[in-house]
């Protein structure tokens, strides 16, 4: 699965079900510290953190999470099951929701927080052990770290990475919200009810591009206002007529004509009614959006790695033995070292040159 397919998967589930409410997210968050849980265990966990809810309501909520695609029944739970209880685990959608909306549950055992313990136990490595095969980690962590490195360094590194992954999920969520608004996430081609008329120039400019027209100076536009499938014909000198048909049943618009090399060409666009405007549009290139998310993620993690290495170089609490272990472990990670070399080349050498010039001028 690539990132495009992963986002489509999230989009399908987010459209399928209403947004998870606070109680559903709190139930989902119980899986932060446990890989497998039954409805009874979730209810017991709720009781221990002072959330009052009848077992039947917890069971109902659990079924809702199951139908929403946030949890699933695992093939093999490896748990003793004396009472034939059903066990569940997080899906990729559930993991995404926790990083997006319940990050604190992934970082720290919330039971310790609720019981007001002075030093709450970190939960980051526990969650990573349970769900290290998550697609989120495949996209945003494993290009920069070997999995064994993250296990070896532990909470010192994993906690920082969780904040970063949460930020990546925020970028994905903003993209999903943007694409759900009819007028957003789309490239407006023209409005069907404004041709012929004020959108002539928009339409002609687009036709020139897609049909590779030499000139659009001489043209005429005729419209057949058929109720079911209105049709607009654009006649441009030295080119075959371009027929634009609106298919209301499918909310699609088809453009048909012969291209400059005499091949018959059919283009399909989306159509949406926005008030009185009948807008013909197409999705902005998703590949560009995906590249933007990945580019931003790369810049974020480079900054985190830069800061992490700087922190290791100026220890406050770590012993020299601990530092030796960290440096030895990280130095054996080829992915990590490749990023470090890139950061050194891009940042340090440039800074060093600038620093020397400043010193020479002082």
N, C-alpha and C positions, 0 to 999 in steps of 0.2 A: 504494500500500500504506500503510495506517495502522499505528499502533503495535500495535494489537490483532492485526492480521493478521501483522505481523512476529514478534511473540512466539509466535503459533501456529505459524509456520514454524520457529522455533527449537525449539519444543517437539516438533514432529514429528520433526525430525532428531535431537534429543537422545534421544528414546525409541527411534528406529530403530536406533541403534548404541550400543555400549558407550562409556563415557567414553574420550576420547583419552588414551593413556598418554604418558609423558614423551618417549619416542623419537619418537612420532608428532607430538607438539607441536613438538619440535625440528626435525623435517623441515618441518612447516608454517611454522615461523618463518623458514625460508630465504627465503620469499616477502616478508619484510619489506623487503628491499632491492632486490628484483627483481620486476617485474610478471609476467613470464613465465619459467618454468623447465621444463626437461625433467628426466626422472629422472636422466640422466647429469650434468646440471649440479648437481642436488641432491647427488648422490654426490660430485662434485668439490668442492662447497662444504663438505661434511662433512669431507672430507680436509683441507681448508685450515684448519679449526678444530679439528683433531685428534680428530675423532670417527671411530672405526674401525668401519666396517660394509661388508660385501661389497655390490657393486653389485646383485646379485640380490635382496638383502634390502631395499635402498633402493627398488628397483623394486616389490617386493611391498608395501612400506609406502605407496608412492605410489598404488598401485591401491586400497589400503584407504581412503586419504584421499579418493580419487575416489568410491568407493562410499558413503562416509559423508556426502558432500555438502559437504566442507570445501574441495575444489578442483574445478575444472571445466576442460574444454578450451575455450579461447576461440574465437570465430568467426574472428577475424583477429589473428594474433600479430604481424604485421609484422616477423618475424625471418627471417634467412637460415637455410635448413634443408637443408643438403647431405645429411644422412643420414636424411631423412624421420622425424626425431624428433618425438615428441608433446610439445607444450608445454601447460602448465597455468597457471592463475591462481587466486587466492583467490575463493571464493564469499562471499556475505554471512555465511554460517555460519562460514567460515574466518576472516574479519575479526573477527567477534564473539569467536571463541575466542582470537585473538591479543591483543585488547584485554583480555580477561578473564584470560588465563593467561601471556602472554608480552609484557607491556607494554615491558619493557626492550629487547626486540628492535626495537620500533617507534621507540623514543626514540634509541638509540645503535647504531652499527654494531658488532655484537658481535665481529667479527673484530679490530677495534682493541683491544677489551677483552682478548681472549684473547692477543693479541700484546703486551699490557701497554704500549700506547702512552700517553704522558703525557696527551695531549689527544685522546680518542676523537672521531671524526666523528659529528655529529648525523645521525640517519636520519629524523627526524620529517617534514621537508619532502619528502624522497624518497618516503616512503610516501604522503603526502598527494597528491603529483602522480600517483602510480600509481592511487590508489583514492579520489579526491575525489568520485566519484559514489556512494559507499557510502550505503546507507539510514541507517546510524548517524549520518553527518554531516547527512543531511537532517533527522533528528529532533532531534538534540541540538546542532548547530552553526549550521546555516543560518537558523534563526529569529532568531539573534542577530548573525550576521555575513554579509556578502556574501562569496561564495567568493573573489573577487579580493582582498579585504582580507587574508584569511589567507595567500594566496600572497605578497602584497606585504610583510607584516610578517615572515613566515617563522617560523623556529624560535623566536624570542623569544615568540611567541604560541601557535604550534601545539603546542609541547611542553606548555605548561600545559593546553591543551585536551585533550590525550591522557590526562592523569591524570584529568580530569573525565569523559571518555567511558568510561574504564575503570571508574570508580565507577558510572556509569549502567548498564554491563553487569553489574556486581555486583548492582545492584538487580533487574535483570531475572532474573539467575540465581537469586537468593533466591526470587523469585516462582515460577520454574519448579520449584525444589526443593520449595517449600511445596505447590504444586498436585499434585505427584506422590504425596504421602502421602495415603492414602485418608481419614484422619480430619481432614486439614488442607485448607484452601482451600475447605471446604464448610460450608454451614449445615445443622445437624442439625434435622430437622423432628420426627421421633419414631422409635421403634423398633417394628417391626411385631410383634415377639413380646412387647411390653410394652403392647399395646392389645388388648382392654380391660385396664386395670391402671394401673401407675404413670406411664405416659406419656399418660394421657387428657388432662390439662390442656394439655400441649404441643400435642397434635394439635388439640384444640378451639380453642385460641387461634389456631392457624394457619388453621383452617377459617373462623373468624369473620372473619379478615382477607381471605382470598382470595375467599370467597363473600359477603362483606359482610353478615354475619348481625347482626341486631339484638341477639339474646341467645343465650347457650349454656347457660343455667341448667338447662333441662329437656332431657334427652337420654338415649339408650341406645345402646350399641354391641354389635353382634353379629358374631361371627367364624365364617366357614366355612373350616375347615382343609383345604381341597382341597390335595392334595399338590403338584400342578403349579402351580396358580394360586390360592393362598389369597386369600380375599376378606373384607374387613371393611366392614360397613355401619353408618353413623352416622345415627341418626334424631334430628333436632332439631326441637323444636316450631315450627310455622309455617314449615317449610321442607321442600323435597323431600329424600328420602333421598340421602345422599352415599355412593357406592360406591367403595371403595378396593381395587384389585386389584393383586396382586403378580405380575409376569411374570418368572419366574426365568430363562427362556431369554435374555431381553434385559437382565436386571439393571435393570429399570425398574418403577416404580410409577405407576399411573394413578388419578387421582381424577376421578370423573364425577358431575355433578349439574346442576340448574338454578340459575342465579343469581337474585338478588332481582328482576331485571327479566324473569324467565322465559326467559332464553336458556340453551341447553344449553352447559355449560362442561366442558372436559376439560383437566386439568393433568397434566403428566408430570414425574416426579422420578427421580433416580438411586437405586440401591439397592446396598448393599455389605454383605457378611458380615464382621463384625469379631468373631472368636471366636464366642460364642453370640449376640451381638447382631446383629439384622437391621435395619440403620440405613437409614432413608429420609432422603435429603438432597438438596440442590441446590447448585450452585456459587455461591459468594458472587459478587456482581456484579463481573464482570471490569472493567467500566467504571470502577468506583471504584478498583480496584487500579491501572489504567492512569493514571488521573488522579493518583494518589499518586506514581507513578514520575515523571511529567512535572512535578508540582509540586516534588518534591525536586530534580529536575534544574535547574529554573528558579532555585531558591534557591542551588544550588551555583554555577551559572554567573554569577549576579549577584554573588556573593561574589568569584569569580575576576576578573570585570571590575572590580569595586571596587578590589581589590588591585592589579590591573594598572595602572589609571589612577593610583593613588597612587604606584606605583613610577616611572611615567613622570614624575610631578611632582617626584620627589626622586631624580634620577639620580646614579649613582655612577661608572659607567664610560663611559656613552654621551657622545658629543660633542654639542654643540648642533645640529650639522647633522643628525645621526642623529635627534635628538629632533624637530626640525622636520619631518623626513620622516614619522616615526611619527604625529605629531599631525595633519599635513596629510592623510595617508592615512585615518586613523580618522575624522576629521571629515567625510569625504565618504561614509562608510558610513551610510546612513539607518537600517538595522536596529540597528547598534551604537549610534548616537546616541540612538535611541529608548530603548534599555535604560539608557544613561547618564543620560538625563533622568529615567527612573523611579527609578533608584537615588538620584539627587540629591534627588528629591522625597520618597522614602520614608525615606532615611537622613540625608542631610546637613542638611536643613531642620529635621527633628525634633531632631537632635543640637545644631544651632546654637541652637534655642530653649531647650533644656535647659541648654546651656552658659551662655547669657546669664542664665538664672534663677539658676544656681549662683553666677555671678560677682556678681550683685546681692545675694545672700544672704551673701556672704563679707565 
